[in-house]
Amino acid sequence: MARRRRQRTPRDWEQPGAILKGPPITLTCECGERRDLAYGERWQCESCGRTYDTSRIPADQYAEIRRLSLRYRALPVAFGALMALLAIVFTLTGNWPGVFFLMPVALVSWFVFIRPFHRKRYREAISGLPRWELRAD
Ligand SMILES: [Zn+2]
């Protein structure tokens, strides 16, 4: 019997092209059904049949959100790259204890200090952006 691999649902940042396309648009139907859509995607609500077209959102406004999301995604990437670089430098200079010291310090400072602060700033930045009322077609 073939063992079936358990399917995990991808998080939005793992979807191919998510970074280039920008963040998903959360659409709430008039009947209360919710769905995350990519910009330009059309959606027909399963419960009531209304259709929505996200390309009606002004492109310049969506581009602003996309820029903001890219800017805030750059920090974790930069932090990870910096830590990797430090680990390489420590290794090359023969400073093995330095690597074992660096990793826990990096993890703790990321999860305890940087990440919550970063998320708060991101939420504040997002909340200042416009919201759209998409009408059903
Ligand atoms: Zn609906």
py3Dmol code that shows the C-alpha trace and the ligand (Angstrom):
import py3Dmol

protein = """\
ATOM      1  CA  MET A   1       0.000   0.000   0.000  1.00  0.00           C
ATOM      2  CA  ALA A   2       1.298   3.390  -0.932  1.00  0.00           C
ATOM      3  CA  ARG A   3       1.539   5.798   1.925  1.00  0.00           C
ATOM      4  CA  ARG A   4      -0.005   9.079   1.104  1.00  0.00           C
ATOM      5  CA  ARG A   5       1.911  12.142   2.130  1.00  0.00           C
ATOM      6  CA  ARG A   6       0.050  14.440   4.406  1.00  0.00           C
ATOM      7  CA  GLN A   7      -0.856  17.622   2.617  1.00  0.00           C
ATOM      8  CA  ARG A   8       0.027  20.774   4.459  1.00  0.00           C
ATOM      9  CA  THR A   9      -1.722  23.969   3.572  1.00  0.00           C
ATOM     10  CA  PRO A  10       0.823  26.502   2.382  1.00  0.00           C
ATOM     11  CA  ARG A  11       1.034  29.784   4.252  1.00  0.00           C
ATOM     12  CA  ASP A  12       0.517  32.828   2.059  1.00  0.00           C
ATOM     13  CA  TRP A  13       4.225  33.716   1.915  1.00  0.00           C
ATOM     14  CA  GLU A  14       5.037  30.221   0.676  1.00  0.00           C
ATOM     15  CA  GLN A  15       2.812  30.324  -2.357  1.00  0.00           C
ATOM     16  CA  PRO A  16       4.839  30.578  -5.542  1.00  0.00           C
ATOM     17  CA  GLY A  17       5.020  34.143  -6.719  1.00  0.00           C
ATOM     18  CA  ALA A  18       3.484  35.504  -3.520  1.00  0.00           C
ATOM     19  CA  ILE A  19       6.321  37.931  -2.972  1.00  0.00           C
ATOM     20  CA  LEU A  20       6.253  39.218  -6.525  1.00  0.00           C
ATOM     21  CA  LYS A  21       2.490  39.382  -6.747  1.00  0.00           C
ATOM     22  CA  GLY A  22       2.055  41.022  -3.390  1.00  0.00           C
ATOM     23  CA  PRO A  23      -0.060  40.163  -0.387  1.00  0.00           C
ATOM     24  CA  PRO A  24      -3.445  38.449  -0.733  1.00  0.00           C
ATOM     25  CA  ILE A  25      -6.614  40.503  -0.688  1.00  0.00           C
ATOM     26  CA  THR A  26      -9.114  39.361   1.897  1.00  0.00           C
ATOM     27  CA  LEU A  27     -12.571  39.650   0.438  1.00  0.00           C
ATOM     28  CA  THR A  28     -15.717  39.331   2.495  1.00  0.00           C
ATOM     29  CA  CYS A  29     -18.868  38.574   0.559  1.00  0.00           C
ATOM     30  CA  GLU A  30     -22.179  40.219   1.412  1.00  0.00           C
ATOM     31  CA  CYS A  31     -23.320  36.845   2.728  1.00  0.00           C
ATOM     32  CA  GLY A  32     -20.342  36.661   5.108  1.00  0.00           C
ATOM     33  CA  GLU A  33     -18.185  34.196   3.181  1.00  0.00           C
ATOM     34  CA  ARG A  34     -14.484  35.128   3.231  1.00  0.00           C
ATOM     35  CA  ARG A  35     -11.688  34.357   0.820  1.00  0.00           C
ATOM     36  CA  ASP A  36      -8.055  35.395   0.246  1.00  0.00           C
ATOM     37  CA  LEU A  37      -7.470  36.344  -3.361  1.00  0.00           C
ATOM     38  CA  ALA A  38      -4.528  37.472  -5.433  1.00  0.00           C
ATOM     39  CA  TYR A  39      -4.731  40.820  -7.142  1.00  0.00           C
ATOM     40  CA  GLY A  40      -6.537  40.541 -10.477  1.00  0.00           C
ATOM     41  CA  GLU A  41      -8.289  37.311  -9.532  1.00  0.00           C
ATOM     42  CA  ARG A  42     -12.026  36.831  -9.974  1.00  0.00           C
ATOM     43  CA  TRP A  43     -14.043  34.940  -7.413  1.00  0.00           C
ATOM     44  CA  GLN A  44     -17.510  33.505  -7.323  1.00  0.00           C
ATOM     45  CA  CYS A  45     -18.878  32.976  -3.854  1.00  0.00           C
ATOM     46  CA  GLU A  46     -19.774  29.359  -3.200  1.00  0.00           C
ATOM     47  CA  SER A  47     -22.672  30.139  -0.883  1.00  0.00           C
ATOM     48  CA  CYS A  48     -24.577  32.807  -2.768  1.00  0.00           C
ATOM     49  CA  GLY A  49     -23.064  32.949  -6.263  1.00  0.00           C
ATOM     50  CA  ARG A  50     -22.065  36.636  -6.283  1.00  0.00           C
ATOM     51  CA  THR A  51     -18.947  37.324  -8.324  1.00  0.00           C
ATOM     52  CA  TYR A  52     -16.162  39.744  -7.464  1.00  0.00           C
ATOM     53  CA  ASP A  53     -13.288  41.086  -9.522  1.00  0.00           C
ATOM     54  CA  THR A  54     -10.233  42.229  -7.561  1.00  0.00           C
ATOM     55  CA  SER A  55      -8.747  43.961 -10.597  1.00  0.00           C
ATOM     56  CA  ARG A  56     -11.261  46.746  -9.908  1.00  0.00           C
ATOM     57  CA  ILE A  57      -9.022  47.827  -7.050  1.00  0.00           C
ATOM     58  CA  PRO A  58      -6.957  50.781  -8.295  1.00  0.00           C
ATOM     59  CA  ALA A  59      -3.547  49.429  -9.313  1.00  0.00           C
ATOM     60  CA  ASP A  60      -1.579  52.272  -7.724  1.00  0.00           C
ATOM     61  CA  GLN A  61      -3.246  51.683  -4.361  1.00  0.00           C
ATOM     62  CA  TYR A  62      -2.520  47.990  -4.501  1.00  0.00           C
ATOM     63  CA  ALA A  63       1.082  48.745  -5.514  1.00  0.00           C
ATOM     64  CA  GLU A  64       1.431  50.784  -2.339  1.00  0.00           C
ATOM     65  CA  ILE A  65       0.373  47.797  -0.222  1.00  0.00           C
ATOM     66  CA  ARG A  66       2.708  45.543  -2.168  1.00  0.00           C
ATOM     67  CA  ARG A  67       5.654  47.878  -1.556  1.00  0.00           C
ATOM     68  CA  LEU A  68       4.867  48.057   2.141  1.00  0.00           C
ATOM     69  CA  SER A  69       4.642  44.289   2.457  1.00  0.00           C
ATOM     70  CA  LEU A  70       7.938  43.829   0.609  1.00  0.00           C
ATOM     71  CA  ARG A  71       9.652  46.357   2.850  1.00  0.00           C
ATOM     72  CA  TYR A  72       8.491  44.541   5.968  1.00  0.00           C
ATOM     73  CA  ARG A  73       9.394  41.137   4.586  1.00  0.00           C
ATOM     74  CA  ALA A  74      12.945  42.294   3.961  1.00  0.00           C
ATOM     75  CA  LEU A  75      13.780  42.505   7.680  1.00  0.00           C
ATOM     76  CA  PRO A  76      13.515  38.779   8.576  1.00  0.00           C
ATOM     77  CA  VAL A  77      15.483  37.947   5.444  1.00  0.00           C
ATOM     78  CA  ALA A  78      18.189  40.486   6.281  1.00  0.00           C
ATOM     79  CA  PHE A  79      18.358  39.281   9.889  1.00  0.00           C
ATOM     80  CA  GLY A  80      18.718  35.651   8.818  1.00  0.00           C
ATOM     81  CA  ALA A  81      21.396  36.550   6.275  1.00  0.00           C
ATOM     82  CA  LEU A  82      23.325  38.552   8.863  1.00  0.00           C
ATOM     83  CA  MET A  83      23.263  35.655  11.349  1.00  0.00           C
ATOM     84  CA  ALA A  84      24.378  33.198   8.651  1.00  0.00           C
ATOM     85  CA  LEU A  85      27.192  35.541   7.718  1.00  0.00           C
ATOM     86  CA  LEU A  86      28.310  35.848  11.352  1.00  0.00           C
ATOM     87  CA  ALA A  87      28.237  32.069  11.746  1.00  0.00           C
ATOM     88  CA  ILE A  88      30.406  31.703   8.643  1.00  0.00           C
ATOM     89  CA  VAL A  89      32.862  34.308   9.909  1.00  0.00           C
ATOM     90  CA  PHE A  90      33.086  32.578  13.305  1.00  0.00           C
ATOM     91  CA  THR A  91      33.598  29.208  11.623  1.00  0.00           C
ATOM     92  CA  LEU A  92      36.280  30.492   9.270  1.00  0.00           C
ATOM     93  CA  THR A  93      38.181  32.170  12.089  1.00  0.00           C
ATOM     94  CA  GLY A  94      38.052  28.921  14.081  1.00  0.00           C
ATOM     95  CA  ASN A  95      35.802  30.462  16.720  1.00  0.00           C
ATOM     96  CA  TRP A  96      33.474  27.461  17.255  1.00  0.00           C
ATOM     97  CA  PRO A  97      32.260  28.534  20.703  1.00  0.00           C
ATOM     98  CA  GLY A  98      31.188  31.790  19.052  1.00  0.00           C
ATOM     99  CA  VAL A  99      28.739  29.900  16.820  1.00  0.00           C
ATOM    100  CA  PHE A 100      27.192  28.077  19.783  1.00  0.00           C
ATOM    101  CA  PHE A 101      26.841  31.371  21.568  1.00  0.00           C
ATOM    102  CA  LEU A 102      25.463  33.200  18.547  1.00  0.00           C
ATOM    103  CA  MET A 103      22.610  30.844  17.656  1.00  0.00           C
ATOM    104  CA  PRO A 104      20.649  30.933  20.930  1.00  0.00           C
ATOM    105  CA  VAL A 105      21.247  34.657  21.296  1.00  0.00           C
ATOM    106  CA  ALA A 106      20.042  35.259  17.737  1.00  0.00           C
ATOM    107  CA  LEU A 107      16.919  33.101  18.211  1.00  0.00           C
ATOM    108  CA  VAL A 108      15.984  34.662  21.524  1.00  0.00           C
ATOM    109  CA  SER A 109      16.524  38.205  20.322  1.00  0.00           C
ATOM    110  CA  TRP A 110      14.478  37.483  17.198  1.00  0.00           C
ATOM    111  CA  PHE A 111      11.465  35.891  18.898  1.00  0.00           C
ATOM    112  CA  VAL A 112      11.447  37.957  22.064  1.00  0.00           C
ATOM    113  CA  PHE A 113      12.468  41.409  20.893  1.00  0.00           C
ATOM    114  CA  ILE A 114      12.582  41.937  17.144  1.00  0.00           C
ATOM    115  CA  ARG A 115       9.613  39.915  15.857  1.00  0.00           C
ATOM    116  CA  PRO A 116       6.859  41.299  18.156  1.00  0.00           C
ATOM    117  CA  PHE A 117       8.096  44.843  17.583  1.00  0.00           C
ATOM    118  CA  HIS A 118       8.306  44.267  13.859  1.00  0.00           C
ATOM    119  CA  ARG A 119       4.782  42.830  13.707  1.00  0.00           C
ATOM    120  CA  LYS A 120       3.360  45.721  15.656  1.00  0.00           C
ATOM    121  CA  ARG A 121       4.954  48.202  13.279  1.00  0.00           C
ATOM    122  CA  TYR A 122       3.643  46.244  10.304  1.00  0.00           C
ATOM    123  CA  ARG A 123       0.091  46.139  11.662  1.00  0.00           C
ATOM    124  CA  GLU A 124       0.200  49.876  12.288  1.00  0.00           C
ATOM    125  CA  ALA A 125       1.454  50.521   8.767  1.00  0.00           C
ATOM    126  CA  ILE A 126      -1.221  48.263   7.264  1.00  0.00           C
ATOM    127  CA  SER A 127      -4.021  49.856   9.268  1.00  0.00           C
ATOM    128  CA  GLY A 128      -3.204  53.227   7.722  1.00  0.00           C
ATOM    129  CA  LEU A 129      -3.862  51.923   4.228  1.00  0.00           C
ATOM    130  CA  PRO A 130      -7.153  52.321   2.395  1.00  0.00           C
ATOM    131  CA  ARG A 131      -9.835  49.659   2.405  1.00  0.00           C
ATOM    132  CA  TRP A 132     -12.004  49.043  -0.581  1.00  0.00           C
ATOM    133  CA  GLU A 133     -15.629  48.263  -1.010  1.00  0.00           C
ATOM    134  CA  LEU A 134     -15.832  45.825  -3.888  1.00  0.00           C
ATOM    135  CA  ARG A 135     -19.339  45.521  -5.247  1.00  0.00           C
ATOM    136  CA  ALA A 136     -20.594  42.224  -6.587  1.00  0.00           C
ATOM    137  CA  ASP A 137     -20.791  42.153 -10.386  1.00  0.00           C
TER     138      ASP A 137
END
"""
ligand_1 = """\
1
ZN
Zn -21.613 35.112 -0.826
"""
view = py3Dmol.view(width=600, height=400)
view.addModel(protein, "pdb")
view.setStyle({"model": 0}, {"cartoon": {"style": "trace"}})
view.addModel(ligand_1, "xyz")
view.setStyle({"model": 1}, {"stick": {}})
view.zoomTo()
view.show()
